[in-house]
């Protein structure tokens, strides 16, 4: 099935459904990532059930991926997650992107082998 949904069409459908803001959550690691959910809000900030928004949610997800491609690396190595918020009234988007980094702490221990040998004999 081809995705013939464009942002222009999506905005019309979303506005006609009473949507004023959407939040797209995403996460990834180990060389893959995905959009987890799309959450819709009305003008009062109340949640709108997915069933009340007349749009193909999978195609809308596909429209969201390009904005995530050019930002910090959230899906490789230790991965990350974030929220992509679109305000349909101001036509502004904000992305809060969290990138995970593994940290390593090194500890050194030394001593005399004679002590270790004695401890294992006891």
C-alpha atoms as one frame of an Amber mdcrd trajectory, in Angstrom:
protein
   0.000   0.000   0.000   1.507   3.319  -1.020   1.609   6.311   1.244  -0.133
   9.132  -0.624  -0.542  11.138   2.579   1.316  14.445   2.463   1.788  16.973
   5.248  -0.694  19.256   3.487  -3.369  16.530   3.484  -2.489  15.454   7.029
  -2.879  18.991   8.385  -6.318  19.344   6.835  -7.460  15.972   8.217  -6.037
  16.668  11.679  -7.582  20.135  11.905 -10.948  18.779  10.682 -10.730  16.190
  13.498 -10.282  18.967  16.082  -6.587  18.261  16.659  -4.552  21.261  17.794
  -1.385  19.498  18.904   0.241  16.122  18.376   3.071  14.509  20.301   5.055
  11.778  18.601   7.136   9.578  20.920  10.070   7.581  19.595  12.922   5.402
  20.814  15.690   3.214  19.534  19.045   1.528  20.066  21.320  -1.031  18.468
  20.973   0.406  14.947  17.194   0.604  14.819  14.527   2.969  15.992  10.803
   3.465  15.777   8.010   5.856  16.452   6.174   4.441  19.446   3.005   6.499
  19.541   1.202   9.538  18.211  -0.894  11.348  20.794  -3.548  13.885  19.759
  -4.792  16.863  21.766  -7.706  19.272  21.279  -7.661  23.040  21.856  -8.243
  22.570  25.617  -5.275  20.232  25.846  -7.474  17.176  26.330  -6.546  13.851
  24.735  -8.357  12.842  21.573  -8.786   9.098  21.075  -7.073   7.715  17.962
 -10.423   6.405  16.758 -11.759   9.971  16.612  -9.009  11.135  14.267  -9.794
  10.196  10.676  -6.228   9.614   9.506  -4.078   6.613   8.673  -1.789   6.604
  11.718   0.870   4.450  10.022   1.122   6.855   7.090   1.290   9.798   9.487
   4.154   8.022  11.253   5.987   7.789   7.939   5.673  11.559   7.516   7.336
  12.100  10.902  10.512  10.088  10.298  12.352  12.585   8.031  12.480  15.221
  10.792  14.158  12.662  13.067  16.781  11.622  10.514  18.904  14.735  10.730
  19.102  15.075  14.507  21.456  13.548  17.062  21.930   9.810  16.868  18.974
   8.386  18.853  18.788   4.912  17.295  22.374   3.626  17.052  24.611   2.143
  19.736  23.187   3.010  23.185  20.223   4.690  21.514  17.869   7.249  22.891
  14.310   8.488  22.851  12.333  11.644  22.603   9.202  13.613  21.858   8.386
  15.419  18.652   5.609  17.960  19.299   3.703  19.693  16.521   1.451  22.652
  17.324  -1.097  22.929  14.513  -2.175  26.433  15.552   1.293  27.986  15.353
   2.602  25.484  12.761   5.699  25.070  14.921   7.417  21.857  15.901   9.741
  21.094  18.802  11.846  17.980  19.221  13.287  16.982  22.579  15.857  14.321
  21.752  17.581  12.254  24.443  20.731  10.373  23.440  22.113   7.654  25.706
  25.848   7.220  26.240  27.454   4.354  28.064  29.948   5.429  30.667  32.779
   3.364  31.954  34.635   3.618  35.230  38.017   1.966  35.660  39.299   0.682
  38.973  42.790  -0.653  39.515  43.752  -3.180  42.160  47.188  -4.514  42.869
  48.921  -6.563  45.475  51.302  -9.432  45.951  50.545 -12.846  44.575  51.899
 -14.358  47.781  48.882 -12.987  49.671  46.376 -14.430  47.144  48.046 -17.838
  47.260  47.911 -17.878  51.066  44.189 -16.915  51.067  43.274 -19.781  48.697
  45.181 -22.331  50.802  43.369 -21.426  54.020
